[in-house]
Amino acid sequence: MKGFNRPNQLFSLCGLNCGLCPMFLNKYCPGCGGGEGNQSCKIARCSMEHGGVEYCFQCGEYPCEKYAHIDDYDSFITHRRRKADLAKAQQSGMEAYNAEQMEKARILGVLLSNYNDGRKKTLFCVAVNLLELQELQAVLREIECKSDMEALSLKEKSAFVASLLQDTASRRKIDLKLHKKK
């Protein structure tokens, strides 16, 4: 959207974690307010109409009707935690929130570069979005402790890591599949 620019490309105006999105990682989307790309967004237009707030929680009308069903369905990135992530960012402050997101992005990079067999990118992106940082760090420690990891094929490594993430998510009753609108 012309004239809509934001300095933070990791966390969007509406609460998406752009830095953990496959479209952002593949450079198909520059993130919220990052220049050319997918920016025909009602919420971006709303921000411009409300003085250019950088995050919706900064608007005096938040939460508005746009947020009534915002977490119901996913696109190419999970939408399930947008309200919760906005609340977390507001409560902890953007500097602390971004620090956590940068660590999650680092973990996602490790997962994608070392354990993606070509079929796990979405699973890894969703898991890193929905699981807590401490849970992801515990998964990495468990991977490091597996003694025969080097002997496994990439497909076996990928399956092992995916099972660790699925098990972690199951304990918290989190589904690691995207919920697309039918």
C-alpha angles and dihedrals in degrees: 000000000000113000095012110119131153131185096218109072094169097067122036131222091254098043105269115142096230093178088065096048124110091220091054093044091052091047093242090122126031093211128252109331094354098130127260116024141063101351106131089118130152090211093053089051089048090051091054090049090052099053098280099290109193095215127023092236087067091064118096090224095055123154093038132165090280087073097051094100102005095125096046100093138023131224119192086317127045115265095187098104103038096112092041092047092049089051091048092049091048093048100043097033128247095270092057092041092051091048089056091046091051089053090049089049089052090051090048089052090053091049094047097044098043108026110026111112090189093272105067106065095103092045092050093046093049093045094050089048097049104034123077119254092247091054091051091049089051090053090052091050090050090051090050091050094054102106099201097045094115091054092057125093118243089256091054093046090049092050091048093051092044090052091051091052092045092049091049091049093046092056088060094039092245119151111216095202123100113253103222123191110253 
